[in-house]
Amino acid sequence: MSYLLAINCGSSSIKGKLFRIPKSKSDPLEFQSALEVVNIGSKDDKVKIKITWEEGKGDNLTEEGKNGDDVDYESLIPFLLDHLTSSGNLQKEDIKYVTHRIVHGGIHTKGITVTKEHEEALEEMDKLSEFAPLHNHHAVVAVRSCLDALPHHTSLMVFDTLFHASLPEEVYTYALPPPDRELAMPLRKYGFHGLSYASIVQSMAEKLGKKVEDVNIVVAHLGSGASACCIKGGQSIDTTMGLTPLEGLIGGTRSGTIDPTAIFHLTANPAEGVDFKDYTVSKAEILLNKKSGLSALAGTTNFGTIISRLSPSNCSKEEHEKAVLAYNVYMDRLLNYISSYLFKLISTTAIEKIDGLVFSGGIGEKGSKLREDVLEKLKWLGAEVDKQKNDGKHTGKVTEITTGPSKLRGWVVETDEEGWSAKLARDEFDF
């Protein structure tokens, strides 16, 4: 039997899904197990590994490893593969393909194949780490470690930027003069979370019984990294993230869009190099990507904690005041983008043809209060929240959270970046 492993590397976590490749091309990939590694790089927590198998496919596994700051991707991937193969009915040699989610693909319009004999593309991807230093480099390290651990497999790097290749020129263009040096790629908006958006469009098309090219939605992908996307005819026509994932919405530790000169007043020598694990980035990038956002406003990146502190009885006065401000700032920025994207859709198509507003990502899927507050602010578009559905447990990939008469429909959609990566690999290699 042959298997496909889809790996999704974050800055502090790894998610993955294992699929068995069927004998017939007409049959779907067979999901086997899900894996998750958290707390990578954490000073206070141990790395936790969790492997969950479909019934009868293998033995579920939950295990703690070393402290998070004592491990890196280069050592963790082989460790993870050992656990995956020891708990299931497969050998490492059975894993013939691995897909890797890469945040920044630059100007590439399709995925890139890499093998142990042909690793040239990894050098190019590492050069793009200049534009996604906290993401691309670690993903490249993960690809290299997979090639070492599984020397006979073929890897496919798939990019978050691919989905946004449809952005119009007037949307992706920055009002900047020509650069005074040679760059790895043009300075423009590229957009991210593309694998998530592609997965959501597919899920909505299936739910609505439509073709992908007929889906018109605004999506709020809200997690530790947050973005929104305006999707018309199944394609991205605008998105909040830009040249890097820093532009746009506030994240757990990201500032989102600010006055570009603010960083020069915030700290001395913002261009000074700072060691970040095995990579050097500027002080400005560390401050704006890792020290800002909800963490700076509320003292925590946990959105559930922020919600609980909105009640003054659950925390100190200072924690309550910080949480209220953080929530209000988050709502303000989110509504600014969502409203403009809905207007962009309405200006080119009737509201009856808009399929709705989608919430996804960890915060989007779990934040019932946030969803209700956002939709309440959109009453001017005829949005009517179904409180029971919104507050209830969501089963399946797609759940509607608005009433039948609601003119603007609201949805919660479980994204599947790993599943979409697997689909792209199957399309690429035709198995």
Secondary structure, 3 states (H helix, E strand, C coil): CCEEEEEEECCCCEEEEEEECCCCCCCCCEEEEEEEEECCCCCCCEEEEEEEECCCCECCEEEEEEEHHHCCHHHHHHHHHHHHHHCECCCHHHEEEEEEEECCCCCCCCCEEEECCECHHHHHHHHHHHCCCCCHHHHHHHHHHHHHHCCCCEEEEEEHHHHHHHCCHHHHECCCCCCCCCCCCCCECCCCCHHHHHHHHHHHHHHHCCCHHHCCEEEEEECCCEEEEEEECCEEEEECCCCCCCCCCCCCCCCCCCCCCHHHHHCCCCCCEEEECCEEEEHHHHHHHHCCHHHHHHCCCCHHHHHHCCCHHHCCHHHHHHHHHHHHHHHHHHHHHHHHHHHHHHCCCCHHHCCEEEEEHHHHHHCHHHHHHHHHHCHHHCECECHHHHHCCCCCCEEECECCCCCECEEEECCCHHHHHHHHHHHHHCC
